[in-house]
Amino acid sequence: MTKVLVIGAGFAGLCAAHLLSEKGWEVTLVERSPFLSGGSKTFSYGGHPYTYGPRHFLGTDESLFEFLNKYVPMRRIHPEFLTYIEGDQQFFNFPIHRDDIDLMSDKDKIFEELDNRSGVENAQNLEEYWLSSVGPTLYSKYVETYSKKMWQIDSNAELDDFSWSPKGVALSTGPKGGFPDSISAFPYAMNGYDDYADAATKDVKVHLNTEVEEYDVENHKVKIEGQWYTFDIIVSTISPEYLLNNAFGPLRWIGRDLIKLVLPVKELFPPNVYFLYYANAEPFTRIVEYKKFYRHKSPTTLLGMEIPSFRNKLYPYPTSEDKAKAQKYFDALPDRVHSVGRAGTYEYRVDIAESI
């Protein structure tokens, strides 16, 4: 029987273990945390369910949605996003909406800049992309400080792989809020995606609180608790440099610290607004109201405030230099060793939908 090792029990690891075990293969799943599901795991604080960061399904492939819906019944949602612009002392829609420009004191300057845009075809980095898309004033309001803060960098010109931004549209003229061409959904259940973790690992050997101590991927071997084990196939969902013992040096990552706040109100955000972004000098990037996802009933509400951090690895750096280093690792992986998921592929835009 084919023996498979899956490293990491986040969503990508669960899906890999699930689909490979359905082939009748012997699948072993190792996870260093004491729980399955990684960032999509539902926790509780003050009686409120939450995940570490919002984990809604967002994608365009109906078949992927239906696959997940079989195991975890999903509710389609229509989240809206607002960005606070301190200079205007107002919240505006994101993606940037043309109608909001009429509410800005410098609207004449902005419209003049929009009329004189050069186009994005020759943009070489994130800064040039946004300047070409919306002009310098809107770039300064929405993007310049936010992106520097998000990635903890001095200049957005450092970000020269910007295909992930701005998630489809730079300046919207259609319906306000969200991404209407995508499927957006979240589980009905108060335990979120946790039931999928149980279904995915039904026929899998699961080892929690377990970390691989050494790798010999050339021979498909790993060392766990002082003992070497050999597998026919290795599927990894962790950062690829671990598999090759940092042969080309560490890859850069940015993470998030999550500050949880319970407030004495039943609901805080406006209807349909799930996210508030902050594009100014404040240290946090985003605040999420978890009731919007879970529809939890309570006289209080839970907010999650996200602060950029180097204490964990969540987002790979979108630069050609970092991606070239990641590609060295991928090219060096032997046959039957696969690297999947956001961390495994070093791709920012890989999320729940892309992990299935």
JOQUI-V173827 format. One record per residue. N is the residue number from 0. PHI is phi in whole degrees, 0 to 359 (none if undefined). Layout:
((N;PHI) (N;PHI))
//
This chain:
((0;none) (1;293) (2;255) (3;238) (4;251) (5;248) (6;254) (7;100) (8;248) (9;285) (10;298) (11;295) (12;294) (13;297) (14;296) (15;297) (16;298) (17;299) (18;292) (19;285) (20;292) (21;292) (22;280) (23;90) (24;278) (25;272) (26;249) (27;247) (28;243) (29;245) (30;218) (31;285) (32;280) (33;275) (34;213) (35;274) (36;91) (37;55) (38;292) (39;267) (40;291) (41;271) (42;247) (43;225) (44;220) (45;60) (46;83) (47;262) (48;285) (49;200) (50;241) (51;283) (52;90) (53;294) (54;232) (55;282) (56;287) (57;219) (58;190) (59;243) (60;267) (61;298) (62;294) (63;292) (64;299) (65;294) (66;301) (67;291) (68;297) (69;295) (70;261) (71;226) (72;308) (73;249) (74;255) (75;290) (76;234) (77;228) (78;292) (79;247) (80;235) (81;237) (82;241) (83;272) (84;251) (85;298) (86;298) (87;265) (88;56) (89;215) (90;265) (91;233) (92;291) (93;226) (94;307) (95;306) (96;249) (97;302) (98;296) (99;291) (100;299) (101;297) (102;269) (103;263) (104;295) (105;258) (106;297) (107;297) (108;297) (109;296) (110;296) (111;296) (112;294) (113;295) (114;291) (115;249) (116;295) (117;268) (118;93) (119;263) (120;301) (121;256) (122;295) (123;255) (124;203) (125;299) (126;298) (127;296) (128;300) (129;289) (130;299) (131;288) (132;278) (133;230) (134;87) (135;292) (136;289) (137;293) (138;301) (139;295) (140;292) (141;261) (142;245) (143;304) (144;288) (145;301) (146;292) (147;300) (148;292) (149;301) (150;259) (151;55) (152;234) (153;270) (154;213) (155;288) (156;292) (157;293) (158;271) (159;259) (160;243) (161;239) (162;295) (163;283) (164;249) (165;256) (166;61) (167;117) (168;206) (169;269) (170;225) (171;267) (172;235) (173;267) (174;302) (175;281) (176;89) (177;72) (178;232) (179;298) (180;273) (181;250) (182;274) (183;239) (184;204) (185;210) (186;299) (187;291) (188;294) (189;289) (190;263) (191;59) (192;269) (193;300) (194;293) (195;293) (196;301) (197;294) (198;294) (199;292) (200;254) (201;304) (202;244) (203;241) (204;278) (205;256) (206;234) (207;273) (208;51) (209;232) (210;237) (211;287) (212;273) (213;213) (214;238) (215;226) (216;290) (217;302) (218;253) (219;58) (220;237) (221;223) (222;250) (223;230) (224;51) (225;80) (226;236) (227;272) (228;232) (229;247) (230;231) (231;284) (232;223) (233;240) (234;242) (235;249) (236;243) (237;257) (238;303) (239;295) (240;295) (241;296) (242;296) (243;245) (244;53) (245;58) (246;301) (247;250) (248;94) (249;288) (250;272) (251;273) (252;222) (253;239) (254;236) (255;216) (256;264) (257;251) (258;259) (259;261) (260;229) (261;260) (262;242) (263;277) (264;224) (265;291) (266;206) (267;249) (268;284) (269;297) (270;306) (271;71) (272;269) (273;258) (274;231) (275;241) (276;258) (277;233) (278;257) (279;240) (280;278) (281;300) (282;286) (283;264) (284;256) (285;206) (286;235) (287;240) (288;258) (289;287) (290;302) (291;298) (292;276) (293;273) (294;56) (295;292) (296;264) (297;193) (298;285) (299;241) (300;225) (301;250) (302;249) (303;242) (304;258) (305;255) (306;238) (307;305) (308;207) (309;258) (310;276) (311;214) (312;245) (313;241) (314;235) (315;286) (316;287) (317;274) (318;233) (319;296) (320;295) (321;293) (322;291) (323;294) (324;294) (325;299) (326;296) (327;301) (328;295) (329;298) (330;295) (331;273) (332;290) (333;285) (334;303) (335;67) (336;235) (337;239) (338;241) (339;227) (340;83) (341;300) (342;292) (343;293) (344;261) (345;55) (346;239) (347;301) (348;276) (349;284) (350;223) (351;304) (352;300) (353;284) (354;276) (355;285))
//
